[in-house]
């Protein structure tokens, strides 16, 4: 199952780093007040900023997960939330692929030890139950799965605007099977996604999703913020 999922995206779908013009990204970042740093030709870039005096960064680079082909966008923000906050938003095809991978691993009689190369996302699937609510449209739940330590935390963080951003990708939009994870864990916000299509509109929307997720995390989970 996992191998079939990976084959949805062939190496031809993985856009080389150099195909996106750094100058265009730098100019766009400047209009948003983001700092832009090039990592060198063919090595990606980093965007940085602050939200409520909390630092965040978003970088483009080579994939660090075997379920992401080509390049990825990954972001991190230090929100100083309580460590008991744990909410993950994962596109449903990725969740199902990781669940099947875990099942195949645990039922394989020849697999007797844990594989250190396995992504920690597989462990989160076992740790956190799925949450849902009726106020979001069916199209959201068809595309995404929300996992949470406590359902109330997911409701407090995932506000209607964030929900709309997650289903409102600009065309040509990422495919529903494009690996995507947005989460609050260990007091921080994280984003990880396959950069497909690797264009400025996709980057801009990913940044919009992440920065709003940080804002809604700070405001919606205020009771869980460490003083």
Number of C-alpha atoms within 10 A of each C-alpha: 13 16 10 9 17 18 12 11 19 10 11 9 15 18 17 17 21 12 10 15 11 19 11 11 18 18 12 15 17 13 8 10 12 17 14 22 14 17 13 10 10 15 14 21 20 19 21 18 17 16 15 10 9 14 13 21 21 24 21 23 20 19 18 14 16 11 21 21 25 23 23 26 24 25 23 21 24 18 24 16 23 18 14 14 21 23 27 25 21 21 24 21 19 22 21 17 19 22 19 15 16 18 11 14 16 14 10 10 8 8 11 10 8 9 9 7 8 14 14 10 15 16 13 16 18 11 12 17 14 17 17 14 11 7 7 13 12 11 9 16 16 12 16 22 20 23 23 25 18 16 18 12 19 27 17 14 22 18 16 12 12 18 16 14 17 20 16 13 17 12 9 11 15 18 11 15 16 23 25 24 20 23 26 27 18 16 20 20 26 23 23 24 25 26 29 24 18 21 15 14 15 19 19 17 17 23 20 15 21 28 22 18 27 27 16 18 27 21 15 19 19 15 11 18 17 11 8
